[in-house]
């Protein structure tokens, strides 16, 4: 829901500032990745509904951390023009990748049991 708000309401309000700074694409990327990984969090929640594995729970933490670090750093970078935060963005991307791997392993483990 936050990604919908940030994309639908904040982007138009900030558009002139983001365009002037050349950061509109960066902001839109943050919104897009937040949206997709929020959906992944919902999928993990549904998979854990009856019984979750440690791998599934770990994947949810990776997705949440990835949203915070990846999208969060891109939001701050684009809105406040703080390029130094770009250095931590790959950490969030790595968390996303780990989340997808843990989700796949957790679902495979759950299917076997």
Biopython code that builds the backbone (N, CA, C, O; Angstrom):
import numpy as np
from Bio.PDB.StructureBuilder import StructureBuilder

atoms = [
    (1, "UNK", "N", (0.819, -1.180, 0.000)),
    (1, "UNK", "CA", (0.000, 0.000, 0.000)),
    (1, "UNK", "C", (0.870, 1.255, 0.000)),
    (1, "UNK", "O", (0.538, 2.253, -0.640)),
    (2, "UNK", "N", (1.969, 1.193, 0.713)),
    (2, "UNK", "CA", (2.864, 2.352, 0.756)),
    (2, "UNK", "C", (3.431, 2.647, -0.625)),
    (2, "UNK", "O", (3.592, 3.810, -0.995)),
    (3, "UNK", "N", (3.737, 1.592, -1.396)),
    (3, "UNK", "CA", (4.289, 1.825, -2.731)),
    (3, "UNK", "C", (3.260, 2.462, -3.649)),
    (3, "UNK", "O", (3.609, 3.285, -4.495)),
    (4, "UNK", "N", (1.991, 2.091, -3.491)),
    (4, "UNK", "CA", (0.932, 2.717, -4.287)),
    (4, "UNK", "C", (0.823, 4.191, -3.919)),
    (4, "UNK", "O", (0.700, 5.045, -4.798)),
    (5, "UNK", "N", (0.866, 4.492, -2.624)),
    (5, "UNK", "CA", (0.810, 5.881, -2.171)),
    (5, "UNK", "C", (2.000, 6.675, -2.714)),
    (5, "UNK", "O", (1.836, 7.775, -3.240)),
    (6, "UNK", "N", (3.184, 6.108, -2.581)),
    (6, "UNK", "CA", (4.387, 6.812, -3.031)),
    (6, "UNK", "C", (4.393, 7.013, -4.541)),
    (6, "UNK", "O", (4.867, 8.036, -5.033)),
    (7, "UNK", "N", (3.870, 6.040, -5.270)),
    (7, "UNK", "CA", (3.829, 6.158, -6.725)),
    (7, "UNK", "C", (2.724, 7.060, -7.228)),
    (7, "UNK", "O", (2.921, 7.828, -8.170)),
    (8, "UNK", "N", (1.555, 6.969, -6.599)),
    (8, "UNK", "CA", (0.395, 7.705, -7.101)),
    (8, "UNK", "C", (0.303, 9.136, -6.591)),
    (8, "UNK", "O", (-0.156, 10.023, -7.311)),
    (9, "UNK", "N", (0.730, 9.365, -5.369)),
    (9, "UNK", "CA", (0.544, 10.693, -4.785)),
    (9, "UNK", "C", (1.845, 11.475, -4.630)),
    (9, "UNK", "O", (1.894, 12.665, -4.940)),
    (10, "UNK", "N", (2.885, 10.821, -4.159)),
    (10, "UNK", "CA", (4.138, 11.548, -3.907)),
    (10, "UNK", "C", (4.887, 11.871, -5.192)),
    (10, "UNK", "O", (5.425, 12.970, -5.331)),
    (11, "UNK", "N", (4.931, 10.935, -6.131)),
    (11, "UNK", "CA", (5.686, 11.181, -7.363)),
    (11, "UNK", "C", (5.183, 12.415, -8.111)),
    (11, "UNK", "O", (6.000, 13.238, -8.526)),
    (12, "UNK", "N", (3.862, 12.578, -8.301)),
    (12, "UNK", "CA", (3.412, 13.806, -8.977)),
    (12, "UNK", "C", (3.757, 15.075, -8.197)),
    (12, "UNK", "O", (4.106, 16.096, -8.790)),
    (13, "UNK", "N", (3.662, 15.011, -6.885)),
    (13, "UNK", "CA", (3.971, 16.190, -6.066)),
    (13, "UNK", "C", (5.457, 16.528, -6.123)),
    (13, "UNK", "O", (5.836, 17.695, -6.026)),
    (14, "UNK", "N", (6.289, 15.516, -6.278)),
    (14, "UNK", "CA", (7.739, 15.716, -6.300)),
    (14, "UNK", "C", (8.321, 15.742, -7.708)),
    (14, "UNK", "O", (9.530, 15.897, -7.877)),
    (15, "UNK", "N", (7.465, 15.591, -8.722)),
    (15, "UNK", "CA", (7.950, 15.384, -10.086)),
    (15, "UNK", "C", (8.918, 16.472, -10.544)),
    (15, "UNK", "O", (9.975, 16.158, -11.090)),
    (16, "UNK", "N", (8.581, 17.734, -10.336)),
    (16, "UNK", "CA", (9.456, 18.819, -10.790)),
    (16, "UNK", "C", (10.832, 18.720, -10.129)),
    (16, "UNK", "O", (11.862, 18.904, -10.778)),
    (17, "UNK", "N", (10.828, 18.430, -8.844)),
    (17, "UNK", "CA", (12.095, 18.314, -8.106)),
    (17, "UNK", "C", (12.902, 17.114, -8.593)),
    (17, "UNK", "O", (14.117, 17.204, -8.765)),
    (18, "UNK", "N", (12.212, 15.979, -8.816)),
    (18, "UNK", "CA", (12.897, 14.771, -9.264)),
    (18, "UNK", "C", (13.440, 14.927, -10.679)),
    (18, "UNK", "O", (14.548, 14.478, -10.975)),
    (19, "UNK", "N", (12.662, 15.563, -11.556)),
    (19, "UNK", "CA", (13.112, 15.782, -12.934)),
    (19, "UNK", "C", (14.308, 16.728, -12.948)),
    (19, "UNK", "O", (15.284, 16.487, -13.660)),
    (20, "UNK", "N", (14.236, 17.801, -12.166)),
    (20, "UNK", "CA", (15.342, 18.768, -12.111)),
    (20, "UNK", "C", (16.633, 18.110, -11.631)),
    (20, "UNK", "O", (17.720, 18.451, -12.095)),
    (21, "UNK", "N", (16.507, 17.174, -10.706)),
    (21, "UNK", "CA", (17.687, 16.478, -10.181)),
    (21, "UNK", "C", (18.081, 15.278, -11.047)),
    (21, "UNK", "O", (19.110, 14.647, -10.804)),
    (22, "UNK", "N", (17.259, 14.963, -12.061)),
    (22, "UNK", "CA", (17.530, 13.798, -12.900)),
    (22, "UNK", "C", (17.319, 12.490, -12.170)),
    (22, "UNK", "O", (17.984, 11.496, -12.461)),
    (23, "UNK", "N", (16.388, 12.483, -11.213)),
    (23, "UNK", "CA", (16.194, 11.311, -10.348)),
    (23, "UNK", "C", (14.808, 10.682, -10.453)),
    (23, "UNK", "O", (14.459, 9.842, -9.624)),
    (24, "UNK", "N", (14.014, 11.060, -11.441)),
    (24, "UNK", "CA", (12.668, 10.495, -11.552)),
    (24, "UNK", "C", (12.719, 8.987, -11.783)),
    (24, "UNK", "O", (11.949, 8.238, -11.181)),
    (25, "UNK", "N", (13.624, 8.541, -12.653)),
    (25, "UNK", "CA", (13.751, 7.099, -12.910)),
    (25, "UNK", "C", (14.183, 6.341, -11.658)),
    (25, "UNK", "O", (13.727, 5.224, -11.418)),
    (26, "UNK", "N", (15.050, 6.938, -10.871)),
    (26, "UNK", "CA", (15.504, 6.318, -9.625)),
    (26, "UNK", "C", (14.339, 6.156, -8.662)),
    (26, "UNK", "O", (14.173, 5.101, -8.050)),
    (27, "UNK", "N", (13.533, 7.202, -8.530)),
    (27, "UNK", "CA", (12.367, 7.167, -7.647)),
    (27, "UNK", "C", (11.383, 6.092, -8.113)),
    (27, "UNK", "O", (10.874, 5.315, -7.305)),
    (28, "UNK", "N", (11.120, 6.052, -9.426)),
    (28, "UNK", "CA", (10.184, 5.058, -9.963)),
    (28, "UNK", "C", (10.693, 3.636, -9.763)),
    (28, "UNK", "O", (9.902, 2.724, -9.519)),
    (29, "UNK", "N", (12.003, 3.438, -9.862)),
    (29, "UNK", "CA", (12.584, 2.116, -9.614)),
    (29, "UNK", "C", (12.362, 1.691, -8.164)),
    (29, "UNK", "O", (12.049, 0.532, -7.892)),
    (30, "UNK", "N", (12.524, 2.630, -7.240)),
    (30, "UNK", "CA", (12.295, 2.336, -5.819)),
    (30, "UNK", "C", (10.849, 1.925, -5.584)),
    (30, "UNK", "O", (10.586, 0.967, -4.857)),
    (31, "UNK", "N", (9.913, 2.640, -6.192)),
    (31, "UNK", "CA", (8.488, 2.314, -6.045)),
    (31, "UNK", "C", (8.206, 0.925, -6.607)),
    (31, "UNK", "O", (7.515, 0.123, -5.980)),
    (32, "UNK", "N", (8.745, 0.647, -7.793)),
    (32, "UNK", "CA", (8.496, -0.635, -8.457)),
    (32, "UNK", "C", (9.026, -1.814, -7.636)),
    (32, "UNK", "O", (8.320, -2.803, -7.440)),
    (33, "UNK", "N", (10.251, -1.709, -7.163)),
    (33, "UNK", "CA", (10.828, -2.800, -6.380)),
    (33, "UNK", "C", (10.128, -2.964, -5.033)),
    (33, "UNK", "O", (9.967, -4.083, -4.546)),
    (34, "UNK", "N", (9.718, -1.865, -4.440)),
    (34, "UNK", "CA", (8.968, -1.969, -3.185)),
    (34, "UNK", "C", (7.655, -2.702, -3.428)),
    (34, "UNK", "O", (7.266, -3.562, -2.638)),
    (35, "UNK", "N", (6.979, -2.369, -4.505)),
    (35, "UNK", "CA", (5.696, -2.998, -4.821)),
    (35, "UNK", "C", (5.856, -4.507, -5.032)),
    (35, "UNK", "O", (5.131, -5.300, -4.430)),
    (36, "UNK", "N", (6.798, -4.900, -5.882)),
    (36, "UNK", "CA", (6.973, -6.327, -6.180)),
    (36, "UNK", "C", (7.375, -7.129, -4.944)),
    (36, "UNK", "O", (6.918, -8.257, -4.755)),
    (37, "UNK", "N", (8.216, -6.554, -4.119)),
    (37, "UNK", "CA", (8.672, -7.304, -2.952)),
    (37, "UNK", "C", (7.662, -7.277, -1.809)),
    (37, "UNK", "O", (7.692, -8.143, -0.935)),
    (38, "UNK", "N", (6.773, -6.297, -1.810)),
    (38, "UNK", "CA", (5.644, -6.345, -0.872)),
    (38, "UNK", "C", (4.718, -7.498, -1.261)),
    (38, "UNK", "O", (4.178, -8.184, -0.393)),
    (39, "UNK", "N", (4.538, -7.708, -2.562)),
    (39, "UNK", "CA", (3.755, -8.864, -3.017)),
    (39, "UNK", "C", (4.449, -10.171, -2.629)),
    (39, "UNK", "O", (3.787, -11.138, -2.252)),
    (40, "UNK", "N", (5.769, -10.198, -2.719)),
    (40, "UNK", "CA", (6.514, -11.389, -2.294)),
    (40, "UNK", "C", (6.308, -11.648, -0.807)),
    (40, "UNK", "O", (6.176, -12.798, -0.389)),
    (41, "UNK", "N", (6.280, -10.585, -0.009)),
    (41, "UNK", "CA", (6.004, -10.745, 1.428)),
    (41, "UNK", "C", (4.619, -11.341, 1.657)),
    (41, "UNK", "O", (4.441, -12.179, 2.540)),
    (42, "UNK", "N", (3.647, -10.915, 0.870)),
    (42, "UNK", "CA", (2.304, -11.502, 0.980)),
    (42, "UNK", "C", (2.332, -12.986, 0.624)),
    (42, "UNK", "O", (1.681, -13.797, 1.283)),
    (43, "UNK", "N", (3.082, -13.341, -0.412)),
    (43, "UNK", "CA", (3.193, -14.746, -0.807)),
    (43, "UNK", "C", (3.824, -15.576, 0.307)),
    (43, "UNK", "O", (3.383, -16.693, 0.579)),
    (44, "UNK", "N", (4.842, -15.039, 0.944)),
    (44, "UNK", "CA", (5.478, -15.748, 2.065)),
    (44, "UNK", "C", (4.477, -15.912, 3.200)),
    (44, "UNK", "O", (4.400, -16.976, 3.814)),
    (45, "UNK", "N", (3.716, -14.869, 3.480)),
    (45, "UNK", "CA", (2.701, -14.952, 4.532)),
    (45, "UNK", "C", (1.675, -16.031, 4.247)),
    (45, "UNK", "O", (1.272, -16.765, 5.149)),
    (46, "UNK", "N", (1.251, -16.131, 2.991)),
    (46, "UNK", "CA", (0.297, -17.179, 2.617)),
    (46, "UNK", "C", (0.932, -18.560, 2.724)),
    (46, "UNK", "O", (0.278, -19.511, 3.151)),
    (47, "UNK", "N", (2.189, -18.675, 2.344)),
    (47, "UNK", "CA", (2.880, -19.966, 2.424)),
    (47, "UNK", "C", (3.090, -20.402, 3.866)),
    (47, "UNK", "O", (3.150, -21.598, 4.148)),
    (48, "UNK", "N", (3.202, -19.454, 4.771)),
    (48, "UNK", "CA", (3.434, -19.761, 6.190)),
    (48, "UNK", "C", (2.138, -19.897, 6.975)),
    (48, "UNK", "O", (2.171, -20.131, 8.183)),
    (49, "UNK", "N", (1.006, -19.757, 6.312)),
    (49, "UNK", "CA", (-0.266, -19.713, 7.020)),
    (49, "UNK", "C", (-0.506, -20.952, 7.877)),
    (49, "UNK", "O", (-0.861, -20.832, 9.050)),
    (50, "UNK", "N", (-0.320, -22.128, 7.310)),
    (50, "UNK", "CA", (-0.555, -23.338, 8.094)),
    (50, "UNK", "C", (0.678, -23.709, 8.914)),
    (50, "UNK", "O", (0.574, -23.966, 10.113)),
    (51, "UNK", "N", (1.811, -23.737, 8.288)),
    (51, "UNK", "CA", (3.059, -23.962, 9.015)),
    (51, "UNK", "C", (4.197, -23.389, 8.189)),
    (51, "UNK", "O", (4.312, -23.659, 6.994)),
    (52, "UNK", "N", (5.001, -22.627, 8.818)),
    (52, "UNK", "CA", (6.118, -22.013, 8.114)),
    (52, "UNK", "C", (7.420, -22.695, 8.473)),
    (52, "UNK", "O", (7.558, -23.288, 9.542)),
    (53, "UNK", "N", (8.351, -22.601, 7.583)),
    (53, "UNK", "CA", (9.680, -23.117, 7.873)),
    (53, "UNK", "C", (10.577, -21.939, 8.230)),
    (53, "UNK", "O", (10.241, -20.784, 7.970)),
    (54, "UNK", "N", (11.695, -22.241, 8.815)),
    (54, "UNK", "CA", (12.657, -21.191, 9.132)),
    (54, "UNK", "C", (13.141, -20.475, 7.880)),
    (54, "UNK", "O", (13.424, -19.277, 7.908)),
    (55, "UNK", "N", (13.234, -21.228, 6.769)),
    (55, "UNK", "CA", (13.670, -20.620, 5.514)),
    (55, "UNK", "C", (12.657, -19.599, 5.015)),
    (55, "UNK", "O", (13.032, -18.541, 4.510)),
    (56, "UNK", "N", (11.375, -19.914, 5.155)),
    (56, "UNK", "CA", (10.341, -18.969, 4.725)),
    (56, "UNK", "C", (10.352, -17.719, 5.592)),
    (56, "UNK", "O", (10.215, -16.601, 5.094)),
    (57, "UNK", "N", (10.515, -17.919, 6.883)),
    (57, "UNK", "CA", (10.589, -16.742, 7.770)),
    (57, "UNK", "C", (11.814, -15.899, 7.449)),
    (57, "UNK", "O", (11.748, -14.670, 7.453)),
    (58, "UNK", "N", (12.923, -16.558, 7.175)),
    (58, "UNK", "CA", (14.144, -15.825, 6.815)),
    (58, "UNK", "C", (13.951, -15.055, 5.510)),
    (58, "UNK", "O", (14.457, -13.943, 5.361)),
    (59, "UNK", "N", (13.217, -15.647, 4.565)),
    (59, "UNK", "CA", (12.973, -14.941, 3.303)),
    (59, "UNK", "C", (12.156, -13.678, 3.534)),
    (59, "UNK", "O", (12.380, -12.659, 2.882)),
    (60, "UNK", "N", (11.206, -13.749, 4.466)),
    (60, "UNK", "CA", (10.401, -12.549, 4.741)),
    (60, "UNK", "C", (11.265, -11.436, 5.324)),
    (60, "UNK", "O", (11.071, -10.265, 4.997)),
    (61, "UNK", "N", (12.212, -11.790, 6.181)),
    (61, "UNK", "CA", (13.121, -10.785, 6.738)),
    (61, "UNK", "C", (14.007, -10.196, 5.648)),
    (61, "UNK", "O", (14.290, -8.998, 5.654)),
    (62, "UNK", "N", (14.442, -11.030, 4.718)),
    (62, "UNK", "CA", (15.263, -10.527, 3.609)),
    (62, "UNK", "C", (14.472, -9.570, 2.726)),
    (62, "UNK", "O", (14.980, -8.524, 2.321)),
    (63, "UNK", "N", (13.221, -9.933, 2.428)),
    (63, "UNK", "CA", (12.394, -9.039, 1.612)),
    (63, "UNK", "C", (12.146, -7.715, 2.331)),
    (63, "UNK", "O", (12.250, -6.649, 1.725)),
    (64, "UNK", "N", (11.821, -7.784, 3.610)),
    (64, "UNK", "CA", (11.562, -6.555, 4.375)),
    (64, "UNK", "C", (12.825, -5.695, 4.464)),
    (64, "UNK", "O", (12.773, -4.479, 4.282)),
    (65, "UNK", "N", (13.953, -6.337, 4.744)),
    (65, "UNK", "CA", (15.212, -5.595, 4.798)),
    (65, "UNK", "C", (15.595, -5.018, 3.448)),
    (65, "UNK", "O", (16.113, -3.905, 3.362)),
    (66, "UNK", "N", (15.339, -5.779, 2.396)),
    (66, "UNK", "CA", (15.626, -5.293, 1.047)),
    (66, "UNK", "C", (14.788, -4.080, 0.691)),
    (66, "UNK", "O", (15.285, -3.125, 0.095)),
    (67, "UNK", "N", (13.512, -4.120, 1.058)),
    (67, "UNK", "CA", (12.644, -2.965, 0.809)),
    (67, "UNK", "C", (13.181, -1.751, 1.545)),
    (67, "UNK", "O", (13.298, -0.665, 0.977)),
    (68, "UNK", "N", (13.505, -1.947, 2.806)),
    (68, "UNK", "CA", (13.998, -0.830, 3.614)),
    (68, "UNK", "C", (15.309, -0.268, 3.059)),
    (68, "UNK", "O", (15.453, 0.945, 2.906)),
    (69, "UNK", "N", (16.257, -1.148, 2.761)),
    (69, "UNK", "CA", (17.582, -0.679, 2.341)),
    (69, "UNK", "C", (17.602, -0.279, 0.867)),
    (69, "UNK", "O", (18.072, 0.807, 0.531)),
    (70, "UNK", "N", (17.094, -1.148, -0.020)),
    (70, "UNK", "CA", (17.149, -0.853, -1.455)),
    (70, "UNK", "C", (16.233, 0.312, -1.800)),
    (70, "UNK", "O", (16.690, 1.357, -2.265)),
    (71, "UNK", "N", (14.936, 0.125, -1.570)),
    (71, "UNK", "CA", (13.991, 1.185, -1.937)),
    (71, "UNK", "C", (14.194, 2.425, -1.079)),
    (71, "UNK", "O", (14.146, 3.547, -1.582)),
    (72, "UNK", "N", (14.420, 2.224, 0.211)),
    (72, "UNK", "CA", (14.612, 3.364, 1.104)),
    (72, "UNK", "C", (15.791, 4.227, 0.696)),
    (72, "UNK", "O", (15.693, 5.454, 0.687)),
    (73, "UNK", "N", (16.911, 3.589, 0.357)),
    (73, "UNK", "CA", (18.081, 4.373, -0.055)),
    (73, "UNK", "C", (17.823, 5.099, -1.370)),
    (73, "UNK", "O", (18.289, 6.222, -1.562)),
    (74, "UNK", "N", (17.079, 4.460, -2.281)),
    (74, "UNK", "CA", (16.763, 5.126, -3.543)),
    (74, "UNK", "C", (15.796, 6.289, -3.343)),
    (74, "UNK", "O", (15.909, 7.310, -4.022)),
    (75, "UNK", "N", (14.844, 6.146, -2.414)),
    (75, "UNK", "CA", (13.946, 7.268, -2.115)),
    (75, "UNK", "C", (14.734, 8.461, -1.582)),
    (75, "UNK", "O", (14.568, 9.587, -2.050)),
    (76, "UNK", "N", (15.586, 8.204, -0.606)),
    (76, "UNK", "CA", (16.364, 9.296, -0.009)),
    (76, "UNK", "C", (17.326, 9.883, -1.040)),
    (76, "UNK", "O", (17.487, 11.101, -1.120)),
    (77, "UNK", "N", (17.961, 9.021, -1.826)),
    (77, "UNK", "CA", (18.873, 9.474, -2.871)),
    (77, "UNK", "C", (18.165, 10.388, -3.861)),
    (77, "UNK", "O", (18.690, 11.440, -4.226)),
    (78, "UNK", "N", (16.973, 9.987, -4.297)),
    (78, "UNK", "CA", (16.280, 10.763, -5.321)),
    (78, "UNK", "C", (15.629, 12.028, -4.777)),
    (78, "UNK", "O", (15.662, 13.062, -5.445)),
    (79, "UNK", "N", (15.046, 11.980, -3.599)),
    (79, "UNK", "CA", (14.333, 13.140, -3.058)),
    (79, "UNK", "C", (15.296, 14.166, -2.469)),
    (79, "UNK", "O", (15.112, 15.369, -2.658)),
    (80, "UNK", "N", (16.316, 13.702, -1.760)),
    (80, "UNK", "CA", (17.231, 14.625, -1.081)),
    (80, "UNK", "C", (18.582, 14.757, -1.783)),
    (80, "UNK", "O", (19.479, 15.444, -1.294)),
    (81, "UNK", "N", (18.722, 14.083, -2.949)),
    (81, "UNK", "CA", (19.945, 14.144, -3.753)),
    (81, "UNK", "C", (21.189, 13.859, -2.902)),
    (81, "UNK", "O", (22.126, 14.655, -2.830)),
    (82, "UNK", "N", (21.150, 12.691, -2.266)),
    (82, "UNK", "CA", (22.267, 12.254, -1.419)),
    (82, "UNK", "C", (22.938, 11.044, -2.073)),
    (82, "UNK", "O", (22.642, 9.907, -1.707)),
    (83, "UNK", "N", (23.837, 11.271, -3.036)),
    (83, "UNK", "CA", (24.436, 10.158, -3.774)),
    (83, "UNK", "C", (25.219, 9.169, -2.919)),
    (83, "UNK", "O", (25.410, 8.025, -3.331)),
    (84, "UNK", "N", (25.670, 9.575, -1.757)),
    (84, "UNK", "CA", (26.416, 8.657, -0.890)),
    (84, "UNK", "C", (25.576, 7.448, -0.504)),
    (84, "UNK", "O", (26.116, 6.369, -0.261)),
    (85, "UNK", "N", (24.258, 7.622, -0.446)),
    (85, "UNK", "CA", (23.392, 6.493, -0.087)),
    (85, "UNK", "C", (23.337, 5.435, -1.179)),
    (85, "UNK", "O", (22.929, 4.301, -0.926)),
    (86, "UNK", "N", (23.742, 5.797, -2.384)),
    (86, "UNK", "CA", (23.781, 4.810, -3.459)),
    (86, "UNK", "C", (24.714, 3.654, -3.144)),
    (86, "UNK", "O", (24.583, 2.575, -3.721)),
    (87, "UNK", "N", (25.646, 3.868, -2.243)),
    (87, "UNK", "CA", (26.601, 2.817, -1.873)),
    (87, "UNK", "C", (25.942, 1.667, -1.120)),
    (87, "UNK", "O", (26.430, 0.538, -1.183)),
    (88, "UNK", "N", (24.843, 1.927, -0.409)),
    (88, "UNK", "CA", (24.200, 0.839, 0.342)),
    (88, "UNK", "C", (23.085, 0.157, -0.448)),
    (88, "UNK", "O", (22.575, -0.882, -0.029)),
    (89, "UNK", "N", (22.705, 0.731, -1.579)),
    (89, "UNK", "CA", (21.627, 0.148, -2.380)),
    (89, "UNK", "C", (21.908, -1.307, -2.758)),
    (89, "UNK", "O", (20.992, -2.125, -2.667)),
    (90, "UNK", "N", (23.125, -1.675, -3.176)),
    (90, "UNK", "CA", (23.382, -3.083, -3.507)),
    (90, "UNK", "C", (23.180, -4.045, -2.336)),
    (90, "UNK", "O", (22.894, -5.224, -2.549)),
    (91, "UNK", "N", (23.322, -3.562, -1.120)),
    (91, "UNK", "CA", (23.061, -4.424, 0.041)),
    (91, "UNK", "C", (21.592, -4.832, 0.042)),
    (91, "UNK", "O", (21.261, -5.989, 0.301)),
    (92, "UNK", "N", (20.717, -3.880, -0.248)),
    (92, "UNK", "CA", (19.292, -4.191, -0.346)),
    (92, "UNK", "C", (18.997, -5.130, -1.501)),
    (92, "UNK", "O", (18.158, -6.024, -1.380)),
    (93, "UNK", "N", (19.688, -4.932, -2.630)),
    (93, "UNK", "CA", (19.521, -5.835, -3.769)),
    (93, "UNK", "C", (19.957, -7.250, -3.436)),
    (93, "UNK", "O", (19.328, -8.220, -3.861)),
    (94, "UNK", "N", (21.030, -7.363, -2.681)),
    (94, "UNK", "CA", (21.497, -8.677, -2.234)),
    (94, "UNK", "C", (20.472, -9.322, -1.306)),
    (94, "UNK", "O", (20.258, -10.533, -1.359)),
    (95, "UNK", "N", (19.845, -8.518, -0.461)),
    (95, "UNK", "CA", (18.795, -9.041, 0.422)),
    (95, "UNK", "C", (17.616, -9.555, -0.399)),
    (95, "UNK", "O", (17.026, -10.580, -0.060)),
    (96, "UNK", "N", (17.269, -8.848, -1.479)),
    (96, "UNK", "CA", (16.191, -9.321, -2.355)),
    (96, "UNK", "C", (16.544, -10.676, -2.966)),
    (96, "UNK", "O", (15.725, -11.595, -2.962)),
    (97, "UNK", "N", (17.751, -10.797, -3.484)),
    (97, "UNK", "CA", (18.183, -12.060, -4.094)),
    (97, "UNK", "C", (18.159, -13.187, -3.062)),
    (97, "UNK", "O", (17.685, -14.286, -3.347)),
    (98, "UNK", "N", (18.670, -12.911, -1.870)),
    (98, "UNK", "CA", (18.646, -13.915, -0.803)),
    (98, "UNK", "C", (17.214, -14.288, -0.451)),
    (98, "UNK", "O", (16.918, -15.456, -0.200)),
    (99, "UNK", "N", (16.329, -13.309, -0.431)),
    (99, "UNK", "CA", (14.922, -13.573, -0.133)),
    (99, "UNK", "C", (14.292, -14.523, -1.136)),
    (99, "UNK", "O", (13.568, -15.444, -0.759)),
    (100, "UNK", "N", (14.573, -14.294, -2.435)),
    (100, "UNK", "CA", (14.008, -15.179, -3.464)),
    (100, "UNK", "C", (14.584, -16.590, -3.353)),
    (100, "UNK", "O", (13.855, -17.570, -3.502)),
    (101, "UNK", "N", (15.880, -16.696, -3.094)),
    (101, "UNK", "CA", (16.492, -18.021, -2.933)),
    (101, "UNK", "C", (15.925, -18.749, -1.718)),
    (101, "UNK", "O", (15.604, -19.935, -1.794)),
    (102, "UNK", "N", (15.803, -18.044, -0.605)),
    (102, "UNK", "CA", (15.246, -18.654, 0.605)),
    (102, "UNK", "C", (13.782, -19.030, 0.416)),
    (102, "UNK", "O", (13.331, -20.052, 0.934)),
    (103, "UNK", "N", (13.039, -18.212, -0.323)),
    (103, "UNK", "CA", (11.640, -18.543, -0.604)),
    (103, "UNK", "C", (11.555, -19.835, -1.411)),
    (103, "UNK", "O", (10.756, -20.716, -1.094)),
    (104, "UNK", "N", (12.374, -19.949, -2.450)),
    (104, "UNK", "CA", (12.364, -21.166, -3.270)),
    (104, "UNK", "C", (12.759, -22.389, -2.447)),
    (104, "UNK", "O", (12.112, -23.433, -2.534)),
    (105, "UNK", "N", (13.814, -22.265, -1.653)),
    (105, "UNK", "CA", (14.244, -23.386, -0.814)),
    (105, "UNK", "C", (13.199, -23.727, 0.241)),
    (105, "UNK", "O", (12.948, -24.901, 0.512)),
    (106, "UNK", "N", (12.596, -22.715, 0.832)),
    (106, "UNK", "CA", (11.572, -22.943, 1.853)),
    (106, "UNK", "C", (10.341, -23.626, 1.291)),
    (106, "UNK", "O", (9.767, -24.506, 1.931)),
    (107, "UNK", "N", (9.930, -23.220, 0.083)),
    (107, "UNK", "CA", (8.774, -23.869, -0.543)),
    (107, "UNK", "C", (9.094, -25.308, -0.917)),
    (107, "UNK", "O", (8.247, -26.189, -0.776)),
    (108, "UNK", "N", (10.320, -25.555, -1.397)),
    (108, "UNK", "CA", (10.727, -26.929, -1.719)),
    (108, "UNK", "C", (10.763, -27.786, -0.460)),
    (108, "UNK", "O", (10.330, -28.938, -0.476)),
    (109, "UNK", "N", (11.280, -27.225, 0.628)),
    (109, "UNK", "CA", (11.332, -27.954, 1.894)),
    (109, "UNK", "C", (9.925, -28.242, 2.403)),
    (109, "UNK", "O", (9.650, -29.334, 2.901)),
    (110, "UNK", "N", (9.051, -27.276, 2.279)),
    (110, "UNK", "CA", (7.675, -27.451, 2.750)),
    (110, "UNK", "C", (6.951, -28.509, 1.919)),
    (110, "UNK", "O", (6.159, -29.287, 2.451)),
    (111, "UNK", "N", (7.222, -28.537, 0.621)),
    (111, "UNK", "CA", (6.582, -29.509, -0.262)),
    (111, "UNK", "C", (7.018, -30.933, 0.085)),
    (111, "UNK", "O", (6.221, -31.867, -0.007)),
    (112, "UNK", "N", (8.283, -31.100, 0.484)),
    (112, "UNK", "CA", (8.794, -32.423, 0.846)),
    (112, "UNK", "C", (8.220, -32.938, 2.154)),
    (112, "UNK", "O", (8.107, -34.148, 2.347)),
    (113, "UNK", "N", (7.857, -32.036, 3.054)),
    (113, "UNK", "CA", (7.390, -32.493, 4.373)),
    (113, "UNK", "C", (5.898, -32.681, 4.426)),
    (113, "UNK", "O", (5.360, -33.061, 5.466)),
]
sb = StructureBuilder()
sb.init_structure("model")
sb.init_model(0)
sb.init_chain("A")
sb.init_seg("    ")
for serial, (resi, resn, name, xyz) in enumerate(atoms, 1):
    if name == "N":
        sb.init_residue(resn, " ", resi, " ")
    sb.init_atom(name, np.array(xyz, "f"), 0.0, 1.0, " ", f" {name:<3s}", serial, name[0])
structure = sb.get_structure()
